[in-house]
Amino acid sequence: MNQPLHSDESTPADAQSAGGEALTKAQLAELLYEQIGFNKRESKDIVDAFFDVISSRLIQGEDVKLSGFGNFQIRTKAPRPGRNPRTGEPVAIEARRVVTFHASPKLKDAVDAGAGGGA
């Protein structure tokens, strides 16, 4: 029952690497159902709760650090002058908060190795 959520077998997550669609929350829930053994409702609730916690922490202005995966950080961008691309007219861009993601070295290495890199 304590199997990793990744394996050498084909999974819904393989759709992206095969040129298909991106991995969805529904596919993550399906992986929990298939590989861990939770029922489908529990799997969906776990995935939803995971993303709810991450979202709420970011909304509160806190960083989210997932060991071996990466860090989500809130960055405050200062107001700055901009330009309307259609008209060329100057426009003031207001200050705002944005979420940034920085992949961990472990994730970067795994992605690079999976892309046939590393040589």
VENUR-V872839 format. One record per pair of residues at least 6 apart in sequence whose C-alpha atoms are under 6 Angstrom apart, sorted by the first residue. I is the first residue (numbers start at 1). J is the second residue. If there is no record, write none. Layout:
# VENUR-V872839
((I J) (I J))
This chain:
# VENUR-V872839
((1 36) (13 23) (15 21) (16 22) (29 43) (29 44) (32 43) (33 39) (33 40) (33 43) (63 72) (63 73) (64 71) (64 72) (65 71) (68 104) (68 106) (69 104) (69 107) (70 102) (70 103) (70 104) (71 101) (71 102) (72 100) (72 101) (73 99) (73 100) (74 98) (74 99) (75 97) (75 98) (76 96) (76 97) (77 95) (77 96) (77 97) (78 95) (79 93) (79 94) (79 95) (80 93) (81 92) (81 93) (82 90) (82 91) (82 92) (82 93) (83 89) (83 90) (83 91))
